[in-house]
Amino acid sequence: MNVKIHDFGVKKMKTKWGTCKVEATHNARFVSLMDQFISKWKYYRDELNRLPVCYEDWR
């Protein structure tokens, strides 16, 4: 992808599993890029969304 990351963080979130400032809308181009670079991204998204939002064991 040849993308440089300037900042990275982890936060407790209840609904979002990620954000993207490069392609803000999930249009066909975004989906194409995700398919190209992370072929199982829909599976990962679904698994993360399946998990309960109330689990908070942050050690």
MORA-V718118 format. One record per helix or strand of 2 or more residues. SS is the DSSP state (@ for helix, = for strand). FROM is the first residue (numbers start at 1). LEN is the number of residues. If there is no record, write none. Layout:
BEGIN
ss=SS from=FROM len=LEN
ss=SS from=FROM len=LEN
END
This chain:
BEGIN
ss=@ from=28 len=10
ss=@ from=41 len=10
END
